[in-house]
Amino acid sequence: MVHQSYPHLFSPIVLGNTVFRNRIFASPTGYQNINGTGFLNAGAAAYYERKAQGGCASVCSFEGVVDGELGKGGDRHICLDTPNIDIELARIAHAVSIHGAVASLELQHTGMYANRMPAFMGAESRGIAYGPVEGEVEGRHVGAFDEEIMNRTLGKYRAAGELARRAGFGMVTIHAAHGWMLHQFLSPSTNTRTDRYGGSVENRTRFVKEVCEAVRAGVGAGFPIEIRLSGSECYPEGYQIDEGIAIAEQLDDSVDLLHISAGIHELLEVFAITHPCMFLPDGVNVQYAAAIKPHVKTPVATVGALGDADLMEEIIATGKADVVELARALLADPDLPKKIRTGNGQTVRRCMRCLSCFSAEMTHGEPYCAINPESGRELEMRLSVPPATKKKVLVVGGGIAGMQAASGAAERGHEVILCERSGRLGGVLLCEEEVSFKQKLAFYLAQQARRVAAADVEVRLNTEVDAAYANSIGADVLIAALGATPIKPAISGIDGEGVLSAQDAYLAADELPERVLILGAGLVGVELGLHLIEKGRQVTILEMTDHINDGGNFLHMPGLLTRIRELGLDIRYGARVTELQPAAAIYEQEGAQHEILADCMVYAVGQRPRRDESLALALSAPDFYLIGDCRAPRNITEANAEGFFIARDIGVPV
């Protein structure tokens, strides 16, 4: 018998008449109608296939809306009653199943939020919608589900189940959580009906059970049905775990897997629990599945901030859940199951829970991961790259982009020299490695440095590269990844004692005095402020605009704003600093001049690319690339993608 470090995690499980090869399921993520045609693009099948290749037991799809007229939340939703959609779905089901995983189709209906774009995208509500009761929702009239609408909806769910089976899926997942239609019936805050569908938990669960029966009629006996529930709504006015248990008990005989999530999507602070932010601990929502499991016979799945192999094994071994469901962790590393099963867990890229993937999907239609450049580009990755002609490559700069480019080029067979002017690889983000909520980032930087070493890159630390040095290398390709330097604002007193950059403040956090003033409420300044408060400092931030600059990652904001409130970080908007004095700053706000006392002042107003130093190297090799912050200010997602794909381009015959 082969020794297995995670025997419970990798033991098969039978749901219905179907065997699942292990206990790691890929929970519903991704693909939207990004073509505007109502159909999925060609990348969808590759996206889901990649997870199956990585070793998951089951891979669940996008939100498949069962009723395109009354159940669609926005224009990007894929509707399962679209004519000829079965061909698109069959591609996904086939791509997943040929790799030994069970493909699951998620069935969704948005209820009273139908036919409107999400409020956080700034769109106005529009169109017809029905919910449990009649009323006003987001400034428009919503009708109540009557007998006719209920029967229509049950028919749509049955048809969706039939479609799933016909298209080759091996399971369906009914979405009854997070504030969507079925959850609206379950929640006493949205279901105030006085008939047999409202009032008691039994009544509020009645329509959900009828939906399960309709789906069962569509898929047939033995075909596994999973249902996703919020174990708790996670806010004071919502239902708590006691009602979550009662709901699960009502559905115990109706499905084959109870998938216990948490929260609702309409409250920002709860959004950051449903999709756990970086400020929350690993496995934060396991408690809800663990509380429900003793009360039901049906197997239970848990989800949320999972990915650590030891934690997942412990969850299954101790009976807190029977299945662990992963979403973002499998975007960061789709090979996570295969790696930990084969004893290579140390190579797993650990999700930082930065929500770059989710923000990118909502903005650009593709889930681009900050640390996995292949995420959202799975179709391109299926195309083989011609063998490279070996080149001598000089990479200047050992930050995010430089490490990615150097290791990638070496893995393609090139001779690579990586020069870094400091004594460590990792770049500017090394200053954050002691931040409590950035430990996944610190792990990633160290992991990338190990990857560089394993790729047999020649690393030259404490090495400043100018044109003369670069010329002496005789490289065929030069990749400039020199990064950026903090912008020092033109304010009187900025060069005074006690004034430093955010990068220096991170490095000196333990030595900073009690009262700290930060100039700039971008992510750097705000996260530094939270870090310093955790270290016992009094922090105030002055920001010229009227908002925090999210750097394009707008779904990081719910968790960030919640943490700001929890720690009491003082941010003053519309504040223009005019002078820094030895122990105070003068600023203007709403036409008046103010003074604020501070023991030290930190500027966090942006980065200036080291463009001149980079361009000075442009003629030091026949082929030249400019990547990362030295080209323009970049986030981790962009820097990694540039380094990854440029490394693939080097030496390709032209």
Residue pairs with C-beta under 8 A, 6 or more apart in sequence:
4 10
4 341
5 309
5 313
5 340
5 343
6 309
6 312
6 313
6 340
6 341
7 313
8 23
8 313
8 316
8 317
9 22
9 23
9 24
9 309
9 312
9 313
9 316
9 324
9 340
10 22
10 23
10 341
11 22
11 23
11 316
12 19
12 20
12 21
12 22
12 57
13 19
13 20
13 22
13 23
13 57
13 299
13 322
13 323
14 20
15 171
15 224
15 226
15 256
15 257
15 299
16 171
16 222
16 223
16 224
16 225
16 256
17 222
17 223
17 224
18 102
18 170
18 171
18 222
18 223
18 224
20 57
20 58
20 102
21 57
21 100
21 101
22 55
22 56
22 57
22 337
22 341
23 57
23 312
23 316
23 322
23 323
23 324
24 55
24 56
24 57
24 312
24 323
24 324
24 326
24 336
24 337
25 56
25 57
25 58
25 59
25 60
25 104
25 301
25 323
25 324
25 325
25 326
26 48
26 51
26 56
26 58
26 59
26 60
26 101
26 325
26 326
26 327
26 330
27 60
27 259
27 303
27 325
27 326
27 327
28 60
28 61
28 62
28 63
28 106
28 173
28 175
28 228
28 327
29 60
29 62
29 327
29 328
29 330
29 331
29 367
30 44
30 47
30 48
30 62
30 361
30 367
31 40
31 41
31 43
31 44
31 47
31 48
31 61
31 62
31 78
32 62
32 76
32 77
32 78
32 361
32 365
33 39
33 40
33 75
33 76
33 77
33 78
34 41
34 76
34 365
34 366
35 41
36 75
38 78
38 79
38 82
38 85
39 78
39 82
39 85
39 88
40 62
40 78
40 88
40 92
42 379
43 366
43 376
43 377
43 378
43 379
44 62
44 88
44 91
44 92
45 91
45 92
45 94
45 95
46 95
46 378
46 379
46 381
46 382
47 367
47 376
47 378
47 379
48 59
48 61
48 92
48 95
48 96
48 103
49 92
49 95
49 96
49 99
49 378
50 334
50 374
50 378
50 381
51 59
51 96
51 101
51 330
51 334
52 59
52 95
52 96
52 97
52 98
52 99
52 100
52 101
52 103
53 99
53 334
53 335
54 330
54 333
54 334
54 335
54 336
54 337
54 338
55 335
55 336
55 337
55 338
55 341
56 101
56 326
56 330
56 337
57 101
57 102
57 337
58 101
58 102
58 103
58 104
58 170
58 171
59 96
59 101
59 102
59 103
59 104
60 104
60 105
60 106
60 171
60 173
60 226
61 89
61 92
61 103
61 104
61 105
61 106
61 169
62 78
62 106
63 73
63 77
63 78
63 106
63 108
63 175
64 78
64 79
64 80
64 89
64 105
64 106
64 107
64 108
64 160
65 71
65 72
65 73
65 77
65 78
65 79
65 80
65 108
65 109
65 110
66 79
66 80
66 81
66 107
66 108
66 109
66 153
66 156
66 157
66 159
66 160
67 79
67 81
67 109
67 152
67 153
67 156
68 79
68 80
68 81
68 82
69 128
70 109
70 114
70 115
70 128
70 129
70 130
70 149
70 152
70 153
71 79
71 108
71 109
71 110
71 111
71 114
71 153
71 156
71 181
72 79
72 110
72 114
72 115
73 110
73 113
73 114
73 115
73 116
73 117
73 118
74 116
74 117
74 118
74 123
75 117
76 365
77 108
77 110
78 85
79 85
80 89
80 105
80 107
80 159
80 160
80 163
81 156
81 159
81 160
85 163
86 163
86 166
86 167
89 105
89 163
89 164
89 167
89 168
89 169
90 167
90 168
92 103
93 103
93 105
93 167
93 168
93 169
93 170
94 168
96 102
96 103
97 103
97 168
97 170
102 170
102 171
102 224
103 168
103 169
103 170
103 171
104 169
104 170
104 171
104 172
104 173
104 226
105 160
105 163
105 164
105 167
105 169
105 171
105 172
105 173
106 172
106 173
106 174
106 175
106 228
107 157
107 160
107 161
107 164
107 172
107 173
107 174
107 175
107 215
108 175
108 180
109 153
109 156
109 157
109 175
109 180
109 181
109 182
110 129
110 180
110 181
111 129
111 130
111 131
111 132
111 180
111 181
111 182
111 184
112 129
112 130
112 131
112 132
112 137
112 142
112 181
112 184
112 190
113 129
113 137
113 138
113 179
113 180
114 127
114 128
114 129
114 130
114 181
115 126
115 127
115 128
115 129
116 123
116 124
116 125
116 126
116 127
116 129
116 138
116 140
117 123
117 124
118 362
119 125
119 138
120 268
120 554
121 362
125 137
125 138
125 139
125 140
126 140
128 143
129 137
129 140
129 142
129 143
130 142
130 143
130 144
130 145
130 149
131 137
131 142
131 143
131 144
131 145
131 181
131 184
131 190
132 144
132 145
132 184
132 185
132 190
132 191
132 192
132 193
132 197
132 198
133 144
133 190
133 191
133 192
133 193
133 198
134 141
134 142
134 143
134 144
135 141
135 142
136 142
143 149
144 193
145 153
145 197
145 207
150 207
150 210
153 211
154 210
154 211
154 214
155 214
157 174
157 211
157 214
157 215
157 218
158 214
158 215
158 217
158 218
159 218
160 172
160 215
160 218
161 172
161 214
161 215
161 216
161 217
161 218
161 219
162 218
162 219
163 218
164 172
164 218
164 219
165 218
165 219
165 220
165 223
170 223
170 224
171 223
171 224
171 225
171 226
172 215
172 219
172 223
172 224
172 225
172 226
173 226
173 227
173 228
173 259
174 182
174 211
174 212
174 215
174 225
174 226
174 227
174 228
174 255
175 182
175 228
176 182
176 183
176 186
176 208
176 211
176 227
176 228
176 229
177 183
177 228
177 229
177 230
177 261
177 263
178 228
178 230
178 261
178 263
178 264
178 265
178 274
179 187
179 190
179 264
179 265
179 266
180 265
182 207
182 208
182 211
183 190
183 229
183 230
183 264
184 190
184 191
185 191
185 197
185 204
185 205
185 207
185 208
186 204
186 205
186 208
186 229
186 230
186 239
186 247
187 204
187 233
187 238
187 239
187 264
188 204
188 239
188 243
189 233
189 237
189 238
189 239
191 197
191 198
191 204
192 198
193 199
193 203
195 203
196 203
196 206
197 203
197 204
197 206
197 207
198 204
201 243
201 246
201 247
201 250
202 250
204 247
205 247
205 250
205 251
208 227
208 251
209 250
209 251
209 254
212 225
212 227
212 251
212 254
212 255
213 254
215 225
216 223
216 225
216 254
219 225
224 256
224 257
225 254
225 255
225 256
225 257
226 255
226 256
226 257
226 258
226 259
226 301
227 251
227 254
227 255
227 257
227 258
227 259
228 259
228 261
229 244
229 247
229 248
229 251
229 258
229 259
229 260
229 261
230 244
230 260
230 261
230 262
230 263
230 264
230 274
230 288
231 241
231 244
231 245
231 248
231 260
231 261
231 262
231 285
231 288
231 289
231 291
231 292
232 238
232 239
232 240
232 241
232 244
232 262
232 263
232 288
233 239
233 240
233 262
233 263
233 264
233 270
234 262
234 263
234 264
234 270
234 273
234 274
235 263
235 264
235 267
235 269
235 270
238 264
241 287
241 288
241 291
241 292
244 260
244 288
244 291
244 292
245 291
245 292
245 295
248 258
248 260
248 292
248 295
248 296
248 300
249 295
249 296
251 258
251 298
252 258
252 296
252 297
252 298
253 297
253 298
255 298
256 298
256 299
257 298
257 299
257 300
257 301
257 322
257 323
258 292
258 296
258 298
258 299
258 300
258 301
259 300
259 301
259 303
259 323
259 325
260 285
260 288
260 289
260 292
260 300
260 301
260 302
260 303
260 321
261 274
261 285
261 288
261 303
261 304
262 273
262 274
262 285
262 288
262 304
263 270
263 271
263 273
263 274
264 270
264 274
265 271
265 274
268 557
268 558
268 561
268 562
269 558
269 561
269 562
269 565
271 555
271 558
272 279
272 280
272 558
272 559
272 562
273 280
273 284
273 285
273 304
274 304
275 304
275 328
275 355
275 358
275 555
276 284
276 285
276 304
276 305
276 353
276 559
277 353
277 355
277 556
277 558
277 559
277 560
277 562
277 563
278 352
278 353
278 354
278 437
278 438
278 440
278 556
278 559
279 437
279 559
279 560
279 562
279 563
280 305
280 353
280 559
281 305
282 305
282 306
282 307
282 308
282 311
283 302
283 304
283 305
283 306
283 308
283 311
283 315
284 304
284 305
285 302
285 303
285 304
285 305
286 302
286 304
286 306
286 315
286 320
286 321
288 302
289 300
289 301
289 302
289 320
289 321
290 302
290 320
290 321
292 300
293 300
293 319
293 320
293 321
293 322
299 322
299 323
300 321
300 322
300 323
301 321
301 322
301 323
301 324
301 325
302 315
302 320
302 321
302 323
302 324
302 325
303 324
303 325
303 326
303 327
305 353
306 312
306 315
306 324
306 325
306 326
306 329
307 326
307 329
307 332
307 336
307 348
307 350
307 351
308 350
309 340
309 345
309 348
312 324
314 320
315 321
315 324
316 322
316 323
316 324
326 336
328 351
328 353
328 355
328 357
328 358
328 369
329 336
329 350
329 351
330 336
331 351
331 357
331 367
331 369
331 372
331 375
332 349
332 350
332 351
332 352
332 369
332 371
332 372
332 375
333 339
333 348
333 349
333 350
333 351
333 372
334 372
334 375
335 348
336 348
339 345
339 347
339 348
340 348
347 447
349 371
349 372
349 444
349 447
350 440
350 443
350 444
350 447
351 371
351 440
352 370
352 371
352 438
352 440
352 441
352 444
353 440
354 370
354 553
354 556
354 636
355 553
355 555
355 556
355 559
356 368
356 369
356 370
356 553
356 556
356 635
356 636
356 637
357 367
357 368
357 369
357 370
357 375
357 376
358 367
358 555
359 552
359 553
359 554
359 555
359 556
360 366
360 367
360 368
360 376
360 637
361 367
361 368
361 376
362 554
362 555
363 552
363 554
366 376
366 377
367 375
367 376
368 375
368 376
368 377
368 637
368 641
369 375
369 376
369 637
370 635
370 636
370 637
370 640
371 444
371 636
371 640
372 640
373 404
373 640
373 641
373 643
373 644
373 645
374 381
374 644
385 648
385 652
386 652
386 653
387 413
388 412
388 413
388 414
388 650
388 651
388 652
389 651
389 652
389 653
390 413
390 414
390 415
390 651
391 409
391 414
391 415
391 475
391 476
391 477
391 623
391 650
391 651
392 414
392 415
392 417
392 473
392 474
392 475
392 476
392 477
393 406
393 409
393 414
393 415
393 416
393 417
393 475
393 476
393 477
393 478
393 479
393 650
394 416
394 417
394 419
394 465
394 470
394 473
394 475
394 477
394 478
394 479
394 620
394 621
395 402
395 405
395 406
395 409
395 416
395 417
395 418
395 419
395 479
395 481
396 402
396 419
396 465
396 470
396 478
396 479
396 480
396 481
396 482
396 614
396 617
397 419
397 420
397 421
397 427
397 480
397 481
397 482
397 483
397 628
397 630
398 406
398 418
398 419
398 420
398 422
398 424
398 425
398 426
398 427
398 452
398 459
398 461
398 481
399 426
399 427
399 428
399 429
399 481
399 483
399 628
399 629
399 639
400 427
400 429
400 445
400 448
400 628
400 636
400 639
400 640
400 643
401 481
401 627
401 628
401 629
401 634
401 639
401 640
401 642
401 643
402 418
402 420
402 427
402 479
402 481
402 627
402 628
402 643
403 418
403 425
403 426
403 427
403 448
403 449
403 451
403 452
403 643
404 448
404 639
404 640
404 642
404 643
404 644
404 647
405 479
405 481
405 625
405 627
405 642
405 643
405 644
405 646
405 647
406 416
406 418
406 452
406 455
406 457
406 479
406 647
407 448
407 451
407 452
407 454
407 455
407 457
407 647
408 643
408 644
408 647
408 648
409 416
409 477
409 479
409 647
409 650
410 416
410 452
410 455
410 456
410 457
411 455
411 647
412 647
412 648
412 650
412 651
413 651
414 477
414 650
414 651
416 455
416 457
416 458
417 457
417 458
417 460
417 473
417 475
418 425
418 452
418 457
418 458
418 459
418 460
419 460
419 463
419 465
419 469
420 459
420 460
420 461
420 462
420 463
421 462
421 463
421 464
421 465
422 461
422 462
423 461
423 462
424 430
424 449
424 461
425 445
425 448
425 449
425 452
425 459
425 461
426 433
426 445
426 446
426 448
426 449
427 445
427 483
428 483
428 484
428 503
428 629
429 441
429 445
429 636
430 445
431 503
431 504
431 506
431 507
432 438
432 441
432 442
432 506
432 527
432 531
433 441
433 442
433 445
434 442
434 506
434 509
435 441
435 442
435 506
435 527
435 531
436 531
436 534
437 527
437 530
437 563
438 527
452 459
453 459
463 469
465 617
466 616
466 617
467 616
467 617
467 619
467 620
470 478
470 617
470 620
470 621
471 620
473 620
475 620
475 621
476 621
476 622
476 623
477 621
477 622
477 623
477 624
477 625
477 650
478 617
478 618
478 620
478 621
478 623
478 624
478 625
479 624
479 625
479 627
479 643
479 646
480 614
480 615
480 617
480 618
480 624
480 625
480 626
480 627
480 630
481 627
481 628
481 630
481 643
482 610
482 613
482 614
482 628
482 629
482 630
483 610
483 628
483 629
483 630
484 607
484 608
484 609
484 610
484 629
484 630
484 633
485 607
485 608
485 610
486 501
486 502
486 503
486 603
486 604
486 606
486 607
486 608
487 603
487 605
487 606
487 607
487 608
488 494
488 501
488 603
489 519
489 577
489 603
489 605
491 519
491 577
491 578
491 579
491 580
492 578
492 579
492 580
493 499
493 579
493 580
493 581
494 580
494 603
496 580
496 581
496 582
497 582
498 582
498 583
498 599
498 600
498 601
499 580
499 600
499 601
499 602
499 603
500 508
500 600
500 601
500 602
500 603
501 602
501 603
501 604
502 518
502 520
502 524
502 525
502 528
502 602
502 603
502 604
505 512
505 516
505 518
505 528
505 532
505 600
505 602
506 528
506 531
509 531
509 532
509 535
510 535
512 532
512 535
512 537
512 599
512 600
513 537
513 599
513 600
514 536
514 537
514 538
514 599
515 537
515 538
515 540
515 597
515 598
515 599
515 600
516 529
516 532
516 537
516 538
516 539
516 540
516 598
516 599
516 600
516 601
516 602
517 539
517 540
517 541
517 542
517 585
517 596
517 598
517 600
517 601
517 602
518 525
518 528
518 529
518 539
518 540
518 541
518 542
518 601
518 602
518 603
518 604
519 525
519 541
519 542
519 577
519 585
519 601
519 602
519 603
519 604
519 605
520 541
520 542
520 543
520 603
520 604
520 605
520 606
521 541
521 542
521 543
521 545
521 547
521 548
521 549
521 571
521 573
522 548
522 549
522 551
522 604
522 605
522 606
523 548
523 549
523 550
523 551
523 553
523 556
523 560
524 604
525 541
525 543
525 602
525 604
525 605
526 541
526 548
526 560
526 564
526 569
526 571
527 560
528 602
528 604
529 539
529 541
529 569
529 571
530 563
530 564
530 567
530 569
532 539
533 539
533 567
533 568
533 569
534 567
539 569
539 570
540 570
540 571
540 572
540 596
540 598
541 569
541 570
541 571
541 572
542 572
542 575
542 577
542 585
542 587
542 596
543 571
543 572
543 573
543 574
543 575
544 574
544 575
544 576
545 573
545 574
546 573
546 574
547 573
548 557
548 560
548 561
548 571
550 556
550 557
551 635
552 635
553 635
564 571
572 587
572 589
574 589
574 590
575 587
575 588
575 589
575 594
576 587
576 588
576 589
577 585
577 586
577 587
578 586
578 587
578 588
578 593
579 585
579 586
580 586
580 601
583 597
583 598
583 599
584 595
584 596
584 597
584 598
585 595
585 596
585 598
585 601
586 593
586 594
586 595
587 593
587 594
587 596
588 594
606 633
607 629
607 633
609 629
609 630
609 631
609 632
609 633
610 629
610 630
611 630
611 631
613 630
614 626
614 630
614 631
615 626
617 624
618 624
623 650
625 646
627 639
627 642
627 643
627 646
628 634
628 639
628 642
628 643
629 639
631 642
634 642
